[in-house]
Amino acid sequence: MTDKKTDERDEAPNEFLPKLVTVLREGYSARDFQADVLAGLTVAIVALPLSMAIAIASGVGPERGLYTTIIGGFLVSALGGSRYQVGGPAGAFIVLVSACVMQIGIEGLILATFLSGLLLVLAGLLRLGTYIKFIPYPVTVGFTAGIAVIIFASQMKDLFGLSLAGPEPAEILHKVGTLWGARGTATPAAFGVAIGTIALILGVKRLRPGWPNLLIAIVTAAVVVALTGLPVETIGSRFGDLPRLPPSPSLPQISFDAVMQALPYAVSFTLLGAIESLLSAVVADGMSGRQHRSNIELVAQGIANVGTSLFGGFCVTGTIARTATNVRAGSRGPVSGMLHALFVLGFMLVAAPLAAFIPLAALAGLLAVVAWNMAEKEEFWTLVKSSKGDAMVVIVTFLLVVFRDLTEGIVVGFALGGLVFIRRMSDAAEVETAQDEQAKTSGGVDRDRVVYRLHGPYFFGAAARLGVVLDRIADYPRAFVVDFSDVPFIDSSGARSFELLAHKVARKGGQLYLVAARPEVRRTLLAQGAREPLVRFVSDLGDVDAAEAAR
């Protein structure tokens, strides 16, 4: 295998080359395969109960979670742009998927997943993956914490073994009210199983970090319930026996009305899937020192969603927990992710009938732990305390995700994050007096010549603030000099303000001089009408003296 700098070289020419091809070209040995087998088995043990739990929480059968892991997980690793990305159903999608199922049913969910796959492929081909990585950190923390709250709320029914007279509301305030109203139907046995599962997950992780704590906890809960006959609901009692194989592939039912109904959910799946998968790839990069290819990663996510929808699965994306497990388990590349999908298929073939004994309360306890871990509590409070701007973005995003809509939370949070950034960049831009020594006279400062220096990027945010200053000081000088040596960038709004300033100075008989403007800055100024002789571009203050003498 080559060193970690390999991924950073000639990345642009290879941006649509799957990392599997790169790994095989570097040389893939039997020792590498052995490491990937162990890593893939480790991830499969984690993914098996988690896939079923997420599927059930999303309002679909547990078998669909397994289909998603097998088909989608294999394609994500085989075609993706990350060495270590592991795909499958993600907890972040529970809210959207359950809402989709309630509104347009299972067939509508499959169609929305199919359309989302096509949109993700298009996004990758348009190279939008490069820009999705620019979503502000407070937005990702806010929506992740919001999703964690919603996931936990969605598990309260099974955690307490509640019985509801009707369907469980999707909106969180109504959900909590309905569950509180049904508190008298709580089942102590179910609550005991859930608490025991949580305790076992946390205890095994603390005492034996290398052991598969999720699988141990679920298997133990199933054995205890089967031997004691506790009155708790299981996968078998609610869903029946699981199939041993995925179904034959078939296209979802497509019609104009069905597409129109599914399209809003498909767009939401696309947005969240792109964010989640690229965020997971970034986490893997940080753990491994590698660099992923964002655009082919989106294409692979799209193909995986199309593929899993053909087999009756639902949204697949890169998952942070399973990807991190893959890296820690010693993966050498995408083969481990492909093997993890095959191992899950093997488990399904051999042990599908045994899954019927798994208590739903145990899976609810597992997801409660997942929600707690994904809440990013420390990061949330750090952002709240860091600055007013970050606090506003993370809190608004969190509240919108919890009480309104996930997509709305991301879009509004991104817009607020952009406004905070503009404000900070505007505050960083400065204009200061730089009075030339040659312009001083014995009687004080020569008002026929003033020199000002700009610092920082001069864009529309800074132009709105600094333009007022420049207008005030443009009332009298014969030579108005602006030093651009510390201006790395100017946009069309900023350039337009100097074109207007030049006209004002010219009407008073003066001349505007722009000193040491960089080539790209000068091109923008010229494009907006700041041209000679209205504006004089000079290299230094000495050129101003020569130009003034010539006038």
Secondary structure, DSSP 8 states (H G I E B T S, - for coil): ---GGGGGTTTTTTTTS-HHHHHHHH---HHHHHHHHHHHHHHHHHHHHHHHHHHHHTTS-HHHHHHIIIIIHHHHHHH-S-SS--EE--GGGHHHHHHHHHHHHHHHHHHHHHHHHHHHHHHHHTTTHHHHTTS-HHHHHHHHHHHHHHHHHHHHHHHHT---SS---SSHHHHHHHHHHTGGG--HHHHHHHHHHHHHHHHHHHH-TTS-HHHHHHHHHHHHHHHHT-S--BHHHHH----SS----------HHHHHHHHHHHHHHHHHHHHHHHHHHHHHHHHHS----HHHHHHHHHHHHHHHHHTT----EE-HHHHHHHHHTT--SHHHHHHHHHHHHHHHHHHGGGGGG-BHHHHHHHHHHHHHHHT-HHHHHHHHHH-HHHHHHHHHHHHHHHHT-HHHHHHHHHHHHHHHHHHHHHHH-EEEE---GGGEETTEE-TTEEEEEEES-B-HHHHHHHHHHHHHTTSS-SEEEEEEEE---B-HHHHHHHHHHHHHHHHTT-EEEEES--HHHHHHHHHTT--TTTEEEESSHHHHHHHHHH-
